[in-house]
Amino acid sequence: MTFPFRPGPPPGGGFRSAPPPVQPQTPTQPYAAEPAPGERRIVETTGHPAVDAALRSLANASRLAPGEQIAAYEAAYQVLQETLSSIEG
């Protein structure tokens, strides 16, 4: 009796190798008005005090101990949920 599954590498050459790592690109204009495709823009202020405070707390959370990071993320999530609820009406 034969089975369709054959353990081991596929016939004819084994597994494919991983793609080469992507090299980070340095921006040509560090303060460009629009980000280049594939780049992220970090928003520092939104104009809404509660949202701005939540964003600052998330930025500072990386310096906290892991247990404190979770509490900071949960608090920011709660503030953002409450703020969105108040805006939606």
N, C-alpha and C positions, 0 to 999 in steps of 0.2 A: 504494500500500500504506500503511495507517495502523497506527500502533502504539498500544497502550493507555496507554503512559507519555507524559505531556506535561510537559516540563521547565518549571520556573517555579512561581509560587504557584498554589495550588488555585483553581479557578474560583469566583467569587462572593465575593471579599473578601480574599484573601491569608492570611497567617499570623496566628495568634492572638498577642496580646501576652502577655508574661510576667505572672504574678500580682504584685501589689504586695509589696514586702518586708515581712517580719513585724517588727513593732516589739517590742523586748525589754520584758518586763514586770518591774517591780520587785516583789519579794515584799512582802506586807503584814506578814508575820511572818518576819524573817530566820532565826530559829532554831526554826521549827515542827517538831513531832515527826514529822509525815508530810509528804512533799513533795506539792505540788499536782499534779494530773494533768498530764503532759507535762514536769514538772521532773525533774531528776536529783539524786540525793543523792550526795555524795562521801563515800566511806568512808575514814576516816583510819586506823583501826585495826581489825584483825580478831580480835586475840587470839592469832594465830599469829605468832611472831617472824620466821620466814623470809618469810612472805607480807607482813607489815608492812614489812620491809626492802625487798622488791621493789616495793611500792607507793610507798615514799618515793623509791626510785631512779627510778621512772617520773615522779614529780612533779618531780624535780630535772633530768630529762633535757632539759626544754625550754630550759634555760639553757646547754646544751652546744652545741658545733659539730655540724653535721649528721652528720659521720662518727662522732663520739663518741656521738651520740644512737642511732645504729644499734647500736653495741656495747652501750649501756645497755639497749636494748629486747631484744636477743638474750640478754643475761645475765639479765634479769628473767624472760623467757620460760622459760629453762632452769631457773631456781630454781622457778618456779611449776609446771613440768612435774614436776620431781623431787619437790616437796612433795606434789602431787596423787597421784603414784605411791606415795609412802610412806603416804599416808592410806588409799588404796584397798586396800593390802595386797598 
